[in-house]
Amino acid sequence: MCLKKFYVLLFLFLTACADDGYKLKDLTEAIRIGDYHLVEIIIDSKQVNLEPEPEPYKINKPLAYAVQVGNLDIIKLLIDRGADINGKVAYGDMPFTIAAQTFNQKQRFEIMKYLIEQGADMNTPNAFGINGFMGLCAMNKLELLKLVINKVEDVNAQFEAVSNDGTKLNYNALQFAVSGKHYDVVKFLLAHGADPSIKTADGKDSFLLAAEKGYKEIYNLMRGTEGEKRPVDVTKTIPQKLEK
């Protein structure tokens, strides 16, 4: 055990011996250093509320913080002890949308898959108008999309939001997939009723988004030129940029 971790554990032990017992910051620190047994002790002490009220700019709920740290074992422990899998923190983010923002690709996939299996909400948007389903489309996670598609209430859902600089935001799942050039995800969404004619807040439909970026294969896929049946009429004329 490194010296720094020893002092952290000593501090937490002395805190437990104090009259006021464990606090949320103690649980957060135990999660940060990845000490499973200490996390378990603090949770089982019943001295820390696992669902504090959201605070601005903070990931202040233990489960959401464990997701951010990326410790799957502690995530499982917290859910087993009753932590709300869809508990919201700042900006309306939930554990699943926070998982989408972690950096370790393998770790992120495993955590998101587990959260899906445990019933993570795919439909409720955060403050930026993005829900879990849209996040998977933006990240090109086709394998996970197949697990959640039957839980999605509206494949074409859009949620109005405004960014910090005042820009209106309301991309839907297909628009995220088109913008990311995720061909297989676009194909999957079209097969499940995605409508390419729906427009963004600035008046661009999925055809125009593909055309602006020169994504001819995706544009043609949405037109149905590859023999795929479309649930809506998407007949369009290819812009000059795509014909070159």
C-alpha positions, 0 to 999 in steps of 0.5 A: 500500500502506498503511503498516500493511500495509507493516510487516506484510509487512516483519515477515513478511519478516524472520521468514522470514530468521530461523533458525526460518523461518515459523510458523503465526502468520505464515501466519495474519497473511498470510491476515488481510491478504489477501496471496495471494502471501505466503500462497503463499510461506509455504505453499510454504516447507513450514515451516508445518503446515496441520493443527495439532491443534485448540485450545480456543476457537481457529480455528487451522487456516489453511483454517478461518481463511481461511473465517472471513476470507472470502477465496475465492481463499486458500481455493482456494489452501489446498485446492489445497496439501492443506489438509483441507476437513473439518479440525476446529477448536474445538467440532468446527467444520469450514470449512463450518460456519464459512462459515455463520457469516460475515456477508457474504451473497454471499460466504458463499454463494459460499464454501459452494458452493465447499466443497460442490463440493470435498466438504465433510462434510454429516453430521458434527455439531459440539459443538452437534449441528449438521452442515452439512446442518442449517446449510443448513436453518436458513439457508434455503439451498434452492439449496445443499440441492439440491446436497447432498441426495444426500450426506446419510446421514439426513435425520432425524438428531439429535445430542445436545448440551448448550449452555453453559448446560446446555440439551439440544440435538438439533434435526434439519434439519426442526425448524430449518427449521420454527422459521425459517419456511422454507416451501420448505425444509420442503416440500423436506425432506418430499419427501425423507423428513423426519418431522414427528413426531420430537421434540426433547429437550424433547418438541416435534415439528415440528407443535408447533414450528409451532403455538407460532409460529403458522405455519399454512401450514407446519403444514398443509403437514406435515399434507398438506392442500395435496395433497402426499404425505407419506412418513409418517402426519402426520394431526393436529388443528390446535391452537386457536391456528392455527384463529384 
